Amino acid sequence: MIPELAPGYLSWDEVDPARHPFDGPSAARVVHSLGPARRVPRRPDVPFADPAMSDWSWGEAKLWADAMSHALVERYGRWTVGWRWSHDEGDYDGGPVGNWCCPRDSVTAPEETLARVVAALCEWREWLESLAGWFEAYPLELAVIEDQRILWEHAARNLILQVVDRTGCGSGWHGHCRQVLTWFLGRWGVAPDVAQDLVDEAIGGRFRSWTGPDAVLVDDVAERLALSLRPDDGTPSAKPAPDHLKCWLTVRETVPWQEAPDSGADGPVIPSCDGAAEDIRAFDGAVDPARAEGLLAALELLRADAARGAPLDFELLRSWQQHVLGTPQPPPFRSSPAFAKGGRERYGISSNTRAHLDACLAESANDTGQPLPLTARAARVHLDVCFFHPFDDGNARSAFLALIFVLAREGVALSGVGLFRRTAFQADAPQDPLTLARYIDIHLTETRRTAASPGPAPS
């Protein structure tokens, strides 16, 4: 499971200041111009420890913070998601940012809140620029590693100490330390997967939350890392980029879908609230009201299609996607390879890609020879749309709608969608499909617990 807005999964290419221009003095103006700036949530007038405060923080306020992250990514790029990577136990543990903590602490009056966003964004950027400066202070070459090991060791030691100082060694600080060391190796030509393995082996699980490493441990980690490097650890120049659609189709055939939890077997349910619509209004509405209006129109249409028992295929997807994207006509199937996750995943295309997608979507119905749990079919169709990536834009929203449709066709709606709405999954990760199915089941179980009454889903 990879949260799409979580900074812990950023690569150095995604954050390298040299690749991503940023004008700090204009940041306040830009932040105030974004959609979420006009919709800072109102803080409840209750004591800090009141459960209503926690509900607001994890609900409306977190959705707003996610919307702000999304808007910043669209404006500047994915490097910006680190603005919420606060010290200790904030939105994301163990980061270098002190100007933001979490919605409960940081979302107050609108102008104060936006000032914190700007300060946190600039603080994160300053940290990245500092890292880039330290990386460039050690211009190293793998080809002559035997002559440079002491320099690699000095660099690693310095970076560990910089992270220690910046994070304060609170909860989860070691995660960012591993990331910084991996970034450093990658900057000087070590293959990303090799760099991650070498850093993990050098640290050996010896860094701990709330505990700063002593000098002996820092020296040992730095020395181990330097000694582990080899001239052939670099990125192969001729290595072909994998086709992650093919990776997904291979994984798809091996997933034990029948093992997915099956709360859907209990039949239709009316939720106490329409979780899909509420999430669209809170998150997408904060990003852009027009975006929310399009999604809500598509949601209404898909539920009408589900009520009439429409078969799921690409034509149905594109009829919803016209509303999602606000285009004059239903958008066509993409005509070239597609990319996602900052270019880390590439989805190929051939003459039968669309037909193959239709065949996969048809398996979402509960009329096959070996019926699968509803949660498994909903999860699978979501991932099918993600990794076939049929449209030039809006594929995550299309996948979300397809998941909701599969549930709605069997009279099921959810009171919440937060566990999976803004979570990205990897095409080549065999554990991710059942993780998604479990997330759906968690929401479905909670929906049944708080349901108004049994019966068909909202229309």
C-alpha positions, 0 to 999 in steps of 0.5 A, a space after each residue: 500500500 502506498 499513500 499517493 500523497 505520502 512523502 516517504 515514497 518520493 524518489 530523488 528525481 521527484 524532489 531534486 530542486 534542480 529539476 523542479 523550479 520553485 519561487 519561494 517569495 511567490 508561494 503565499 500568492 500561489 497557495 492563496 490562489 488554490 481552490 482549497 484556500 477558499 474552503 479552509 474548514 471551520 474548527 469546532 468550538 469544543 475542547 481539544 480532547 473532545 471526541 468531536 475534535 478528533 472526528 473533525 481532525 480525521 474527517 473534514 480537516 484531513 480531507 482538506 489537507 489532502 486536497 491542499 496537497 493535491 492542489 500543490 502537486 498539480 501546481 508545482 509537482 509531487 515534491 510538494 507533498 513533503 510539506 506535511 512531513 512533520 516532526 514526531 507523530 504528525 500527519 506523517 511520522 519523523 519528518 523534517 518540517 516544524 511548521 505543520 503538525 496535523 489538522 487538529 493542531 494546525 488547522 485554525 483560522 483560515 489566514 493562520 492555516 494558510 500561513 502555516 501551509 506556506 511556511 511548511 512548504 518553504 521549509 520543506 523546499 529549503 530542506 531539499 535544497 540543503 540536501 542537494 547542496 550536501 550531495 553536490 559537496 561529495 561528487 563521487 564516482 562508482 567506477 573508482 569506488 576503491 579510491 573514494 570509499 572514505 569520501 562515501 563514508 564521510 558523506 553518509 555520516 554527515 547526512 545521518 547527522 543532518 537528519 538526526 538534527 533536523 528531525 529531532 529523532 522523534 517517532 519514525 525519524 529513521 524512515 526519512 534517514 533511510 530515504 535521504 541515504 538512498 537519495 544520496 546513493 541514487 544521485 551518484 549513480 547507484 541503481 534505486 533498488 540496489 541503493 535501498 537494499 544497501 542502506 537497509 543492510 547497513 542500518 540493519 534495523 538499529 535506528 529506533 524511534 525517539 532515540 538518537 544514534 550514538 557516534 559509534 552507531 553512526 560511524 558503523 552505519 556509514 562505514 558499512 554503507 561505503 564498504 558495501 558499494 561496488 562499481 557495478 551497482 550503477 543503473 544499467 544504461 540499456 535496461 528496458 523499462 518494464 510494461 507494468 500493465 503486463 506485470 499487473 496481468 501476471 499478478 492478476 492471475 496469481 492472486 487468491 481472490 477467493 480468500 478476500 473477506 466477504 461482507 458483501 455476501 450479506 446482501 444490499 445495504 443502505 448506508 447511514 450516509 453516502 460516503 462516496 458523495 460526501 468524500 467527493 464534496 469534501 475532497 474534490 470540492 476543496 480542490 475545485 468545485 467543477 471537479 466535484 460537480 463532474 464526479 457527482 454527476 458521474 456518480 449519479 449516472 453510474 448508480 442509474 446504470 447499476 440499477 438497470 443492471 448495465 454490463 461494465 465495459 469501456 463504453 460505460 466507463 467513458 460515458 461517466 468519464 465525460 462528466 469527470 473530465 467535462 469534455 464535449 464528447 466521451 473521451 477515447 481510449 488512449 493511443 500511446 503508452 501511459 505513465 503514472 506515479 511520477 513515471 515509475 510505472 509505464 503501461 504499454 498498449 497494443 491493438 487488443 488492449 481495449 478488448 482485453 480491458 473489456 474482457 477483464 471488466 466483464 469478470 466483475 459480474 457475479 455470473 461467472 462459473 466460480 463466483 468471487 466475493 464482492 470485495 474481491 471483484 470490486 478491488 479487481 476492477 479498480 486495479 484493472 482500470 488503474 493499470 490499463 489506464 484507459 484515459 489520458 487523464 482522470 484514471 484514478 477517478 475512473 477506477 474509483 467510480 468503477 469500484 463503486 459501480 460494482 458494489 452498487 450493481 449488487 445494492 451495496 453502498 458505503 458510508 466511507 471510502 477514505 481507506 482506498 480513495 486516495 491510496 495508490 497500489 503497485 502493479 507488480 505487488 502481489 499483496 496489494 489486491 487483497 489489501 484493497 479488498 480488505 479496505 473495502 471490507 472494513 468500510 462495508 463492515 462499518 457501513 452495515 454496523 451503522 446502516 439505516 436499514 437493509 435495502 438497495 443502495 442510494 440512487 
